[in-house]
Structure formats: C-alpha cells, structure tokens
Amino acid sequence: MDSISFVDGLGQLCFDYARARGDPLDVLDLVEVWEADDEIASVLLSRLSDLNVECAAWPTRVLCSVVLPKLLVLERPASRVLAAAVIDYCKVLYALK
C-alpha cells in the first residue's frame, strides 16, 4: 500500500468516525501518526488539510495532534519533505483566517 492510499483511507475513517460518533482525532490518536515516517507525515498533512470534517477547529487540531508531536519526537533535524509539508500546511491555516 502506498502512502497516498494509506492516508486517504485514514482520512475517510476520520470523516466517517466524525459523522458517526464525534471527534475525528480519536482515530489519529489510535494510529499514533507522530510515529509515521516523514513521507507519510507530509502526505497526511496535505490530505488532511483537504478533508471536509464538520469541525471548525479541524485544521488547528490536526496541527496540534500530528505536526507538533511529530516534531517533538524527532531525533535529528526534520527532513526537507517534512519541513516543506509543515510550512505548506501553516500557509493553508493562515489563508483560512
């Protein structure tokens, strides 16, 4: 399974869970996305920013649940792929304001 298929499936699971029970980030907590490699984390950020979850705080919560923990557990400097994904995601957040 490639990164995009994995992330799309995870995003759909978050969306379905949000519609059925509530908080889509419960799904991300179970998967421990901060343990993902940089490629999956960058795809995750780009795909989750496009996900239409009926939660006003979704983009900020993704940032706090995925990006910040991922950056905290790094044992070496972030890769260019991850750094670019974080910067792009923050640009999206800023554009939403």
Summary of the structure (lengths in Angstrom):
residues: 97
radius of gyration: 12.7
end to end distance: 35.3
largest distance: 39.0
contacts: 263
relative contact order: 0.15
helix: 75%
strand: 0%
